[in-house]
Amino acid sequence: MKDISNSAHPTPRHASDIATRLATFAPVASRYVLAIFSLTVTFVVSPLNLQAADLSRDQLVALFAEASSSDPPDLSEKDFSGLDLSELDFKSAIMEGANLKDTNLKGANLQGAVLKRADLSGADLSGANIDVAILRGANLQGAILREVSAFSAVLAETDLRGADLRGAKLICNLDNANLEGAKLDGAEMAADMRNQPMGLMRVSLKKANLRGASLRDANLSRGMLEFADFSGTDLAGANLMRVEAAGADFSGADMTGANLRKADIQGASFLGVSGIDSIVDLETAKNRGSAHFD
């Protein structure tokens, strides 16, 4: 990994002081010392060194041009808030704790990037690729992730309150995530039964908070929803075929036309659900006798 975090390079003033003192005792040698420290100072303030300042878009482009997939740049804890970083290639970058608040990341490639605890609140990631990226504990409150691709990504424990994920592909880990009030209409979270070389890949929303979220026409087929909170959620037309929803709370949700064919609803709550009579194949659901209905 390319280490561009804090380092022990001397400051320009420090370098000059050392050279001056040496000059008192060795006039000839001082010329070489000054030359060496001049090169060091040039490196310290060079555009590619994060010691001098957080990077601009052009500097990031230059940095990634020099990087390799086996030695990705470390941008942890750096501040890129509000920048236009659309379409940039951040593949495999290390960005733990980075500040990307209100940043434009439309169409960016963040495949395999490490963004644990990063602040992406208010950021625009429309159409971005975050496949196999790690965003555990990241702040995505109010972020725009429309049509984002998140195959096998880790978004567990993220804050996605009020985020816009309409049309997103979310075959990923969202365990314990906070999606309260989020928009997931038309989101694709179902297992792709034609492409499972590593086993069954599907969305995991275990113990996630989706209170008041909108999942109208979303596809969650075969998803893992155990103990998730869907209370007050709009699930009209949602595909919940074969989901594992033991202990999930659907109380007060709108489930008009939702499909629960062969879903496991052991101990789940459907109290106050609207559109209950229009739920497709509810009679085929597993463990229906232990679920709670009005």
URQUILIN-V462265 format. One record per residue. SS is DSSP state (~ for helix, > for strand, _ for the rest). Layout:
SS + SS
This chain:
_ + > + _ + _ + _ + _ + _ + _ + _ + _ + _ + ~ + ~ + ~ + ~ + ~ + ~ + ~ + ~ + ~ + ~ + ~ + ~ + ~ + ~ + _ + ~ + ~ + ~ + ~ + ~ + ~ + ~ + ~ + ~ + ~ + ~ + ~ + ~ + ~ + ~ + ~ + ~ + ~ + _ + _ + _ + _ + _ + _ + _ + _ + _ + _ + _ + _ + ~ + ~ + ~ + ~ + ~ + ~ + ~ + ~ + ~ + ~ + _ + > + _ + _ + > + _ + > + > + _ + _ + _ + _ + > + _ + _ + _ + _ + > + _ + _ + _ + _ + > + _ + _ + _ + _ + > + _ + _ + _ + _ + > + _ + _ + _ + _ + > + _ + _ + _ + _ + > + _ + _ + _ + _ + > + _ + _ + _ + _ + > + _ + _ + _ + _ + > + _ + _ + _ + _ + > + _ + _ + _ + _ + > + _ + _ + _ + _ + > + _ + _ + _ + _ + > + _ + _ + _ + _ + > + _ + _ + _ + _ + > + _ + _ + _ + _ + > + _ + _ + _ + _ + > + _ + _ + _ + _ + > + _ + _ + _ + > + _ + _ + _ + _ + > + _ + _ + _ + _ + > + _ + _ + _ + _ + > + _ + _ + _ + _ + _ + _ + _ + _ + _ + _ + _ + _ + _ + _ + _ + > + _ + _ + _ + _ + > + _ + _ + _ + _ + > + _ + _ + _ + _ + > + _ + _ + _ + _ + > + _ + _ + _ + _ + > + _ + _ + _ + _ + > + _ + _ + _ + _ + > + _ + _ + _ + _ + > + _ + _ + _ + _ + > + _ + _ + _ + _ + > + _ + _ + _ + _ + > + _ + _ + _ + _ + > + _ + _ + _ + _ + > + _ + _ + _ + _ + > + _ + ~ + ~ + ~ + _ + > + _ + ~ + ~ + ~ + _ + > + _ + ~ + ~ + ~ + _ + > + _ + _
